[in-house]
Amino acid sequence: MTGMRSATALILATALASVAFAQQQPPKPAATPQPQKPAAAPSKPAATAAAPATAAGDAQPTLLGQYGDWGAYTASPGGNKVCFALAKPKTAKTEPEGRKRDPSYVFVSTRPAEKVKNEVSVIIGYPFKTNSDATAEIGTAKFAMYTQNDGAWIKNVADEARMVDAMRKGADLTVKGTSGRGTQSTDQYSIEQECK
């Protein structure tokens, strides 16, 4: 299942340019880094790890609808349907102020073939500090996220359903993290109307 999560992250990252256009946000000239989900086992050789990226490149997402700040999409890489919603933050702050980074996004993904529903992940726009955690907050609810490269995922998979439920009831989702250079970021996403 970890390999499928990694493949989905690659699909989502590959789709960002199309998504940015569909959301009428101009894509950044440089390609957005593709997060790789940490594997339980040691990393695969580079040639093997590149295979999902090639397959992901053939999967162009289709916009199903735009709901406020959130876009709903579907794609079928390798014949396996993936559905996801994504948003860009309504506010993004860095400390120290003014540090540059790539755009950040939050995703909620579903992969029916793998029986995965409501997988929450983030692309933060910079490489996270090694061995650091990120946090996601909705009201008083906090969720720990583990990080690798520029991606973050809910540490406890059982918390994903609780987080999506909190998103349906909340107004804002705040994601905090620290870059490898020590920059702290706080991104706030609107969830008030989009998830209810």
Protein Blocks (a to p, Z undefined) as FASTA:
>chain_A
ZZmmmmmmmmmmmmmmmmmmmnopacdfbacdddddddfbdcddfklmmmmmmmmmmmcc
ddfbdehjbccddddehhiacdddddddfbdcdddehiacddddddddddfknopghiac
ddehiacdehiacdddehjbccddddehjbccdfblmlmmmmmmmmmmmmbdcdddddfk
opacdddddfklmmZZ
